Amino acid sequence: MVHYIGIDAPEYIKSKDFYSGEAVQKNSELVFAKDITLYKDGVEKDPSGRLVRYVKVGDTFVNFLLVNQGFAKAVPDVSNKACDAVFQSAQQQASTAKIGIWGK
C-alpha cells in the first residue's frame, strides 16, 4: 500500500466520507493497471507501514491532480514538504472554482 504524500482524500472503505466514492473512482482511473512511478521525499513509511510517496503516471502528477480537481485536500507534511506550496495552490484553485469536495 502507498500513502500519497501531502494529500488527504476521502476514504470509502472505512467511513464512506462525503465525496469518497468519486475520489476512489478518480484515483482508480488514474493508477489502476498502469505503470506508475513513485518518488520518495523525507520519510520511507508511515506509522501503518505504508510507503509514503509522490505518484506519477506518465506525465500526470497524481497527488497534484487529485487536489487540483477537488478529489483531495492538501495536507502539509513536516517530514515530506517538497510539494506543500504546490498542493496548497492547487487546493486554492479547486476551492475557488467550487469543484469536487469544495462544490457543496
Buried (B, 14 or more C-beta within 10 A) or exposed (E): EBBBBBBBBBEBEEEEBEBBEBBBEBBEEBBEEEEBEEBEBEBEEBEEEEBBBBBBBEEBBBBBBBBBBBBBBBBEBEEBBEBBEBBBBBBBBBBEEEBBBBEE
